[in-house]
Amino acid sequence: MADEVTVQKARFSDRVRIRSILGRPDGGAGLAGQKVRISGWVKTGREQGKGAFAFLEVNDGSCPANLQVMVDASVSDLSKLVATGTCVTVDGCLKIPPEGKGTKQKVELSVVEVIDVGTVDTATYPIPKTKLTLERLREFPHLRSRTNSISAIARIRHALAIATHTFFDEEGFLYIQTPIITTSDCEGAGEMFQVTTLISHTEKLERDLIENPPPTEADVEAARLIVKARGEAVAHLKSAKASKETITASVAELNEAKASLSRTEERSKLKPGLPKLDGKIDYTQDFFGRQAFLTVSGQLQVETYACGLSDVYTFGPTFRAENSHTSRHLAEFWMVEPELAFADLEDDMNCAEAYVRYMCKWLLEKRYDDMELMAKNFDKGCIDRLKLVASTPFGRLTYTKAIELLEEAVGKGKEFVNPVEWGIDLASEHERYLTEVVFQKPLIVYNYPKGIKAFYMRLNDDGKTVAAMDVLVPKVGELIGGSQREERIDVIMERIEEMGLPVEPYEWYLDLRRYGTAKHSGFGLGFERMVLFATGMDNIRDVIPFPRYPGRADL
């Protein structure tokens, strides 16, 4: 007798995840006859048979598919169950739907008991059965995860994060948690969010000064006179050879008067406004004793561990105070930044290509059902694009060759919004033209002009270019930016001076070159850009759970 097929329960709950039913190769048909408990939210519900029973489409977020649930009126009040957004926990028996019902599902749940119901006020619930625009959904960040599109993106994003950690773990990299608060500007762009307690302290002080005005000069003088009088009293007692107890008591009064004077003088110096020194804000009085910011990159910090532990990576939130409202920019975004010790630019490019291809293969293997939803609703070419990247070696060409190809296109009548000439930073339209039209596959462009790249990128022998590379992909353009790092202390000092950067904030970074310098390389992948590329979504605000951009920081 064959072993009975059983459905797997969630380990930390008494429910069965819908994915473990519908995600089976047989669509759950092999589980017919089994009793299960499922929980989830009603996507759609309808009463039928003149109110004798109801069909619910229930989803618990574990997969894009809904489980059809049939409830008899004798089991529960159907009116409380059918509203979109209602949360239900039910016990029932899985069964094969009758033929000809029109359902595509191989199994449905016939409810025997309703365990719990979280009702919905249909008059105010903002996520109706009808499809809302993605822009409209951004107004409900606390509820939009219940929609098909946003839940699918969340699962895809999760899969890409797991793929990231798995790839680097398999390749022997260590995961390093770099700081979110930093005193270094990796990009040198200056568009950073400042971290300070000076403003809140100043506001508190100003309120206090209104409620308790500071001492006047007359108050300070009065306190000085009290100290003088107490001092004279002590001197008189000593000259009169008073008792030890009397003198001790008088000295105590003198000390209290001195302490009171000190407090009075200090408080008399308090003034409204931020603390200043030589006409500038005095950051020595700030929380960290100096200016601090939210990081734009963990690269510089993770390099310190690469120069001691070899291969490392960081994966975390980064921030940029760029007042941009485009569909490609966020104020808070996530970066994956590996750093490879004893590696040159060629090694760096090989690692970047392997990583991107690994993520594409992972999605195709682990989240194909979600990718099918994205292909159906947003970008019909997204699955083919993943397959292309997963199976096709990336093209490679120098920046100079890329410019030549773009200039040839212009000569043949191609029009770009941004002009093409050697020395420019490639725009998204240039990158997409190269990947989508010229090569029709991902590209790695390398050896960029030093004038458009950061100080830490290794200067090539020609003195004009640096060992930098960008991975360009169809749909998005630049996905990865990286370089071989400049390990020569004299050269990097010259680069810092050329770019007009202060040396002092980077002394610790220069120490990595002073003490046991090593060849090393690294890159950064914008995680949201990877999600954009994978899903085919048009706006980056829709591929991160809680988007932050100018004017919006909800929740």
Summary of the structure (lengths in Angstrom):
residues: 555
radius of gyration: 33.1
end to end distance: 55.9
largest distance: 116.7
contacts: 1693
relative contact order: 0.10
helix: 39%
strand: 21%
